[in-house]
Amino acid sequence: MCEINRSKPVLVTGGTGYVASWIIKRLLEKGVCVNATVRDPSNSKKVDHLTSMANEYSGKLRLFQSDLLDIKSFERPMRDCELVIHTASPFFMTGIRNPEEELIRPAKEGTRNVLESANRNSTVKRIVLTSSVAAIYGDNADIELTQTGIFTEKYWNLTSSAEHQPYPYSKTIAEKEAWAIAKEQDQWDLLVINPGWILGPSLSKRKDSMSIQFMVQLGDGKYKMGVPELWNGIIDVRDVATAHIKAGFSPKASGRHIIVSREATLLELANMLRKHFGDTYPFPIRQVPKYLFWLIAPMHGLTRKYVAKNAAVHIKFDNSYSKKDLGMSYTPIEQTVIDHFQQIIDDGLLKQS
């Protein structure tokens, strides 16, 4: 049982991020004071949407400069906080040249630095960590390793490495590091959020989010000739934010939580957009055969091993624990992708063809 005092500030790391921005918005709406860590508080392009929210809602926002690899940079923003929500972690799926330095080290050491800072701060009672379903499985083919053909919170990603699927590997070792540190102390408890592929409207106009980039590419003609049959567990970014806040303030909550609305293919997402937006944008209308995807994968920064283990492999997730432990309900993914694409249009990130 962990009661969090809502009058105390809540620390949110990686404050300018896609998910963190929604968490901060939800907290400010509730009148909660938020300490958010960012790389550069003076970078108006990245923080203006946060300061605008702070002026709109009753909660107060303070921005702190921090570096995942500098443990001292979390001391000031964590001061007097009972709840810490750690979202900051690098996210790259392609174009990775040095997995260790770009993904693995920042993810693991950043998590360690935040949790060790909590050990030095006597006020912290609970830490909510943003992990991923990528810490549960690495490739879609891992579904064959489950007992019932469904991914649950009991599974861990055992197939990823620095050489194959480095991003899932980074999320796996970061979450394992968090659980290891949590077991060594009794001051605070750890809850973990394991979202699927996060889509939904962004609160900033940045285009450097993988989700934003994909949604733009669905509508700009890049995939006009077709998309591969890739199954993903889809989740609305607003539901992910809600899950973090419920995890933070639900006294009896515990453990890992798969946060997924349902599974869908890329073509299914495109069909949802076409149904709503019509033929104004060149949405893909077919699936690329697996053998063709296998041939051209290196041109798109993907390995043929990735294609072999992921294309045309159906996966399924059990989200029942999140409903039971956090009281979660989920936004239909049709609404998620429509709202997301409309935000991209409204923000001028995609022009009509």
N, C-alpha and C positions, 0 to 999 in steps of 0.2 A: 504494500500500500504506500503510495507516494503522492502526497498532496502538494501541489505547486501553488505558491502565492501569486495570484495574478497581478498584484500591485508591484511586483518585482520586475525588472527588465528581463527580456528574453534575448539571448544571444543567437543570432542567425549568421552562420559563416557563409562566405560566397554570395554576399547579398545582392549582387547585380545579376546573378544567374537566372535562368529561365524558371526553375522551380522556386528558388529562394525568393524571387520577386513576388510571386503569388503568396508564399507563406507570410512575407512581411505585410502585404496588403491585407490579408485576412486578420493578422494580429492587430494591425493598426485600426481596422474596422471595429474590433472588439475593445478598443481603448487600451490595449496593451502597449507598454513602452518597449521598443526594440533597439538593441545594439546590433548593428550589422557590420561585419567586416568586409572590406573591399580592397582591391589592390591599390586604387588611387582615388581617394575621395574628391580630388579636384578635377577628375575627368568627367566633365559635364555630360558628354555623350553617353556615358555608361551609368551615371547616377541620377540624372535629371528626373527619370520616371519615378525613382524612389522618393526624392525630395518633394515632388509634386503630390504624391500620395500622402506624405506626412502633413502637407498643408491642408489636405482634404478631410482627413479623419481625426478622431479624438486622441488616438495613440501618438506617442512621441517617438521620433526616430533619431538615433545618433549613429554616424558613420565613423568607422575606425579603419585606418590603414593596417593591413596585415599581410603576411606571407606564410603560406602553408608550411614552408621549411624553416620558419623562425618561431620557435616555441614562445619566445618572449613577447611576440606581437599579439598574443591572445590574452595576456594578463589584464590589461586595462579594459578591453571590451567585455571580459567575463566577470569583472568585479560586480559583486552584489547580485549576480544572476543565479536563480535556482534551476532554470531550464536552459539547456544548450541544444540547439538544432544545428547539426553539422552537415551542410549540403556541399561544401566546397570540395571539388575533385575534378581533375581534367577529364574531358570526354572527347576522344577521337577514335573513329573506326577505320579511317583510311588516311593515307599520306603520312604514316608514322615512320620516322627514320631511326629513332632511338627509343624503343619502348621503355627501357629502364628509366631514362631521364624524363621522358615526356609524359609517361603514364604511371608506371609502377612506383617509383620512388615518391613522387608527390602524393599519390593516393595513400600509400602506407605510412609514410613519415608525417604527412599532414594529419591523418587520423590520430596517429600516436601523439603528435604535438598538442592537438586539441584536448585529447583525453588526459594527457599528463598535466596540462594546464588546469584541468578540472580537479585533479588530485591535489593541486597546490592551492585551490580556492575552496574554502570550507563551506561556501554557500550553495554550491552546485548539488542538486538532488537527483536530477534526471538528465540523460543525454539521449537525444533521438538522432540516429545516424541514417543518412540517405545512402542506402546501398542500391541494389538492383536485382532483378531476376537473373542477371548475368552472374551473380554469385551463387545461383542455384543450378544453372546449367550454362555450358559454353557454346555448344552446337545443338541445333534442333535434333540431331541424331541421338543426343543424350536421353531423349524421351524413352529410348529402348532400354536404358539402364534403370528405369523406374519399375516399381512392382505392379502398378495399375495403369500405366500409360498416361499418368497425370503428374505434373510437377507440383509438389507441396513444399512447405517450409522445412521439412526434414532433410531435403536434399542439398548437397553442396556441389559446386562446379569442380569436377575432378579432371577435366580434359583440356583446359586452357593452359597456356604457358606464354612466356615472353615472345616465343617464336610463332605460336598459333593462337589467335584470338587474344592479343595482349590487353585490350580493354576489359573484357570479362575477367581476365586473370587479375588485373589491377583491382577491380571491385571485390573479387574474392579474397585476395590477401589483405585488403584494407579492412573488410568486415571481420575476417578471422583475427586480425590484430586487435580490433576493437573488443571482441569478445574475450580475448586473452587478457587484455588490460582490465576489463570489467571484473573478471573473476578474481583479480589480485587485490581488490579493495571492496569496502562495504559502505562507502560514503554515498554513492550515487548508483542508480540502476540504468541499464542500457536497453533501449528499444530500437528496433531496426525496421525501416521501411524498404521493401524490395519491389519497386515499381517495374512494370513492363516498359514497352516503348511509349514514351511520353509525347503526346500530341495535344493540341489545343492552343488557344490564342495566347500570344506573348504580350506582356505589359510594356515591352520596349520595342523599338524599331530596329534592333540589331539583327543582322543576318548571319551571325557566326554560330548560331545554334544548329546542331545537326538536324533537329526536327524542323526548324524553319527552312533550312536549305532543302530538305527533302520535299516539303510542301510546295516550295517555289518551283522545284524541278518537275513536280507532277503537273504543274500548270504552264510551264514555259516551253514545253515541247521536247525537253531532253529525253523523255521516255515515250514520245509519241508512237514509236514503232513497237513498243511493248515493254512490259516489266517482268522480271523473273517471278516464279512462284515461290515467294518467301512468306512464311507464316510468322506472325508476331502477336504477342499479347499486348493489346492496346489499352492505354489508360489516359484519361484527361488530366492535364496539368493541374486543373483546379481541384480535382479529386485527390491528386498527390499532395497538394498543399493541405487540404482538409485532413488527410491521413496523418500528416506530421503533427498538426495541431491537436488532433484527437489523441495521438500517442503521447504528446507532451502533457496534456491536462487530464487524461483518464487515469485515476489513481490505481486501479487494479490491472491496467494493461501491462502486457509483458511479451517478450520474445520477438521473433521475426514475423513480418507481415507481407505476403504477396498482395500487391496492389495492381490488379488487372481487371478491366471491365469484361473483355472477351477477346478471342483470337480472330484474326482476319488476315487476308492476303493483301498485297499491294494493289492488285487489280480490284479487289472489293472496295478498297478505300477510294480508288479512282472512280469506280462506278457510282459511289455515293455522291461524289462531287459533281459528276456529269448529270446525275438525276436532279440535283439542286440548281447548278449553274448553267446547265445546258451545254451547247457546243461553242461557247464563247472562247473557251480555252482548250488547247490540244491535249486533253487528258488521254492517257493510254487506253487502248480498247482491247488489248490481247495480252496473253502471257507468252514470254519467250520460252521456247523449249529448253529443258535443262542442259542438253548437250551444247546448245548455242551459247547459253550463259556461261557454261564451263569454258568454252573456247575464248570468249571475249573478256572474261573476268579480270585478267591482269591489266587490261586497258582501263579498267575502272578502279584500280587499286585493291582488287580482291584476289585472293589465292584460289587456285583450283581445288585445293583441299577444303576451303570454306564452302565452295559451291557443292562439292560432293556431300558434305555433312549437313547442309542447311536447305538447299533448294528442294522443293517438292516434298518436304518432310513436315507433316502436320504435327503441331504441338498443342497441349492443353494444360491449363492452370486451374488450381483449386484456390479460390479466393474466400472460402467460407470462414477461415480463421479471422480475416480482417473484419468481416461482418459481425462475427461473434464478439471479438475482443475490443474492436474499436467502434462498432456500430456503423460501419461503412455502408453506403449505398452508392451506386455507380451511374455516371452519366452515359447514356447510349453513345456508342462511338460515332454514329451518324452525326449527332449533334456536335461532337468533338471536332470532327474534320471539317464540317461546314463552318463552324465558328472560327476555326483556325484559318481556313482559306479566306474567309471574309476579312479577318484581321489583316492578313497579308495584302489584300486588295486595298483596304482602307488606309493602310500605312504607306501605300505607294511602293511596296516591295516587288510587285508584279504588274506589268502592263498588259493590257488586252492585246491579243495578236491581231 
